[in-house]
Amino acid sequence: MSIDSRQVAAGVLAAVPFARTLGIEFVEVAPEAQGGVRAVVRLPDSSAHHNHIGGPHAGAMFTLGETASGAVVMAAFGELLDRAVPLAVRAEIAYRKVALGPVLATARLGRPAPEVVAELEDGRRPEFPVEVEIATEDGTPTGAMTVTWTLRPNR
């Protein structure tokens, strides 16, 4: 699988203006073994995004994780946009530690992409998780998120 990380970043930022508002940056979008995809996005440190204890607001952290998951989905399934619309179905986030400074979200596809595509080709509406780890730039874990996505067939 070949991935144009600049195209994925541009597509996600065009589709999600709030990610642009927060200044989310794309660090990496790359294929992994067995049809997997990984995306790393960064939330710069900004006092405008801080909460009452000096770390990024929970909403900014959620948006960071959801943006990373969306990058994975676009990288894995972007060639299917003429046939299906990717939609987030649900999300769960755990805030584990206050993040100070810039924060990274690393997202990985929870099922092999070919398996998801096969379900779509069989006329089903596949659901699949994207797992996200959130950490400071020095690698200190601060949160975890799972976003469940679907590919809704175009009618």
C-alpha positions, -999 to +999 in steps of 0.1 A: +000+000+000+013+034-010+002+064+010+007+101+001+008+116+036+006+152+023-026+143+004-041+126+034-032+156+056-047+181+031-078+160+028-084+157+065-077+194+072-101+204+043-128+182+057-123+191+093-119+229+097-118+226+135-085+206+133-071+236+113-084+260+140-065+240+166-033+240+145-031+202+144+000+191+124+006+159+106+038+141+116+034+108+098+009+087+078+023+053+069+014+017+060+019-011+085+020-048+081-010-068+070-031-040+056-026-017+086-021+020+087-006+043+113-010+081+116+007+105+140-006+140+145+006+168+168-012+194+189+011+223+195+012+238+229-010+269+230-024+288+260-055+293+239-061+256+242-054+252+279-078+242+306-080+253+342-049+232+352-026+243+324-029+213+300-047+210+267-085+212+271-103+178+270-121+189+238-087+197+221-074+163+231-105+146+218-102+165+185-065+155+183-073+118+187-103+119+163-082+137+137-055+110+140-082+083+135-096+101+105-062+102+089-059+065+093-094+060+077-085+083+048-052+066+042-067+032+043-100+038+024-096+071+006-097+054-028-133+042-019-148+077-015-166+074-048-184+043-033-187+050+004-186+078+030-165+072+061-183+082+093-173+080+129-200+059+147-188+063+183-158+072+204-145+066+238-116+084+254-097+080+287-078+109+301-050+094+321-026+122+330-023+159+324-005+166+292+019+195+294+035+209+262+029+196+227+009+164+225+010+135+199-017+111+190-007+079+173-036+060+156-037+025+142-063+007+122-079-020+144-087-044+115-069-052+083-081-029+056-087-057+031-111-074+055-131-041+058-131-036+020-144-072+015-174-065+038-182-034+018-179-053-015-203-079+000-229-052+003-225-048+041-217-016+060-185-025+078-175-011+112-140-010+124-120+005+153-091+029+152-071+028+184-053+060+194-026+065+220-021+101+232+012+111+247+035+141+253+064+145+229+088+127+254+065+097+252+046+100+285+012+085+280-016+109+288-047+092+272-062+066+250-091+066+226-110+042+204-130+056+175-153+032+157-158+041+121-181+028+093-181+030+056-216+039+045-222+028+009-232+056-014-268+053-028 
